[in-house]
Amino acid sequence: MTRPSLAVLLRSFVVEMRVRRYSESTVAAYRQHVARFVVLCRRRGVTRAADVATPQLYDYQAGRWTDFSGMPTGDPGRIIA
């Protein structure tokens, strides 16, 4: 069984939100947040959902990511565990 990449899953997630008629602003916001997580994972060598582990979740929650240009994004938001 092929395990899809995080990037493929992100695209599928965006399509699913549009099928469910989420507003475009919601789709854009969700996509941006999930894309940041995908970038964080990729920079740590994690490209498949099955390989995501607690350290990547903690890093994301702590705001240890950068935007697509490599600059710090600032406020990571709040994720309640």
Residue, then its C-alpha position, 0 to 999 in steps of 0.5 A: m500500500t502506498r503511503p501518500s506524502l504530506a503535500v498530497l494529503l494537504r491538497s486532498f484536504v483543500v479539495e475536501m473542504r471545497v467539496r464541503r463548501y467551506s468559505e474560501s477564507t476558511v480554506a485559505a486559513y486552514r491551508q496556510h496552517v497545515a502547509r506550515f506544519v508540512v514545511l516544518c516536517r519536511r525540514r526535519g526529513v518527515t514527508r509521510a503522514a505515517d512518519v509524523a511523531t510527537p516531536q514534530l507536533y511539539d515543535y509546531q505547537a511551540g512555534r518552531w517553524t518559518d514561513f515559506s521564505g524561511m523567515p520566522t512567522g512570529d505568533p504560532g497560534r495556540i494549539i490545545a493538547 
